[in-house]
């Protein structure tokens, strides 16, 4: 069957996902669009999805009998209401991160999905679909023994002036929070945040860089460097130290040159280029599951845990090096 998809939010990521569905992937087509800026939806219809209907609200799109599944790529504060509406309608829903802007909001989604009795939600944690992380997980699971330590880094060349200290967790490290938990098949129990000397490009409302230290239930210690004004490029690093060996996330493929008396290779500067292939894989996974009336990949529970962990890390920023406990409720069997 061809899954008829409605896209709520036609900004940059929504537009790009609509392009993937209609021009790159198989088994689905965009039949409906909605955005608070109708001109944005009109542009996507004109350029990418000429047969799509435009709805005034996301709720109207979700309730349409012509829509089988929903993509929520709108402003983060609207995610909860649209995901809840999709669950109520019994329609598979792909939601870009965050699942909700608060842990309480994410819990409401979990509770609604559990009450429905079937998985319907996939959260857009695309790193689980990155070929490098998939290969790294295979080695962590089978080659290097029990993980003891993880050293990771998330570096951006620059961020806008309105970017402030808590955003380093909610907007940036959120991806490490999810992918490292998946990589280790483990849960976090505490968080600490340390601030080294601020870089010259930080400002009064942004302490940059920072180091987040997470402890897991199995005893693994994780340190994540977040440096959002590193200037030199977009750089994602991850090294897992096990009992028997060390496994490192592979670098993105780049041509090495010997030129002008220098040995060098380019470093990416845009996060979209670093993970572009993983977006294709994650959306195809969603389409394949939606054709069966369900969802795959990162689930509502993963989104809820990420929200709880993020809140703890922000609290740890304010605790000035003190440990903040991460307490997770009992996980429903729906997510086992």
Protein Blocks (a to p, Z undefined) as FASTA:
>chain_A
ZZddddehjafklmmmmmmmmmmmghiacfbdcdfblmlmmmmmmmmmmmbccdfbfklm
mmpmkbmbdcdfbdfklmmmmmmmmmmnopacdddddfbfbfklmmmmmmmmmmnopafb
dcfbfklmpmklmmmmmmmmmmnopafbdcdddddfbdcfklcfklmmmmmmmmmmmmmm
mmnopadfbdcdddddddfkbcfklccddddddddfkopacdddddfbnonaccdddddd
dfkbccdddddddddddeehiacddddfbfklmmmmmmmmmmmmmmmmmmnopaehjdfk
lmmmmmmmmmmmmmmmmnnopacddddddddfklZZ
